[in-house]
């Protein structure tokens, strides 16, 4: 079964041809742009404000956490608005065209705060800029993900769509990382660790903002030809209101499969919030890598994401999404901590050994593969949940489904980012620290938090994901039921 042509009441009308690769790529590149902006934020902003500007770690972490909270609550509202939008540009594209310019401006603000601000005003500037970026990105990304969920109704083709979307996140994150570490944050005699040099942050932010702007517009423009075949908001669907919004959220939370996916995500995001915020600290201070060496992690990410792109749809066809989600969640919890665990167990190469970096890159390949397979699987599964809810409630809610998931992820990642800042304060990690000058005991404590301790919520997520139950056979039955309901609605006016 392939995608279906949309009809005025949002129900499937006729089977459509399989999606062209061009459409999958045009959809996917939107996530490449999102990753350029948000990867730069998660990877460099805390380090920039804490180690370059000198903002205390707990304040920098708090700013990031506050942004997750505002963004998280904005996403379901945007999703509900998008699901209910009726326009000549469909439900998703009006938002996708409106968001890119504000996104670029807020990104520039983050990495270019006014000079001479004290800690208090710097914190306010950082918080306001990050909140603005994340909310503006939600205006694009929430309808964009919903678009991906409704491009096809096929159990496997949905996975292909989300696989290209996931691979595009790798392209965006890896490209900006390689460009940043190769051309901007190079080692100099004054700054052997280029990320601690304040000068490159302005030109870096200009390039990243311009790239994000161009790619987001391209994704919206080159998917606009799909608008006529997408589901539309039913004519009798009430306009957005706080009451209707709460009803929308209640409908998605009434689905048990969706709740188990949320519970798994909640545990997983706590782990990710700590790791993503502190990974550069570990690479710079624990492993002792320069910016030039850190960029070679892109090799591991390439292997992992290419493997996920090619294998995930095949794994879904053979084993079903549930089993793939369980095993990839387990790998996503364990592999990122493996290098640190082996080091403390005395089974890893010592710092400075030429085999250390290749070994860590090999481990990172497995880490990236597990994370990418998990993300593709869950994103595809959410579209299957949307089918269940269409049978139950008569409307398609991709916007609310994906955005409510994002709310829970961001609230929990906010907690993880705040914990990262607290960890820096608990272990008394110094501000503006130069590699080689930090107490080794402090660095070891940092690694323990990012490795084995952060792994615990990831392991817990596996038990939640195991409760998800939609199989390929059940999905086929659901799609057949949707076709029957639509046929009945079409026949009813004729009979009367």
RAMOVEN-V676496 format. One record per run of one state. SS is the DSSP state (hx for helix, st for strand, lp for the rest). FROM is the first residue (numbers start at 1). TO is the last residue. If there is no record, write none. Layout:
[[SS & FROM & TO] [SS & FROM & TO]]
This chain:
[[lp & 1 & 3] [st & 4 & 5] [lp & 6 & 13] [st & 14 & 15] [lp & 16 & 20] [hx & 21 & 53] [lp & 54 & 56] [hx & 57 & 84] [lp & 85 & 92] [hx & 93 & 110] [lp & 111 & 118] [hx & 119 & 150] [lp & 151 & 154] [hx & 155 & 184] [lp & 185 & 193] [hx & 194 & 196] [lp & 197 & 199] [hx & 200 & 222] [lp & 223 & 223] [hx & 224 & 229] [lp & 230 & 241] [hx & 242 & 253] [lp & 254 & 255] [hx & 256 & 286] [lp & 287 & 290] [hx & 291 & 294] [lp & 295 & 296] [hx & 297 & 319] [lp & 320 & 320] [hx & 321 & 344] [lp & 345 & 353] [hx & 354 & 393] [lp & 394 & 397] [hx & 398 & 426] [lp & 427 & 439] [hx & 440 & 465] [lp & 466 & 471] [hx & 472 & 495] [lp & 496 & 496]]
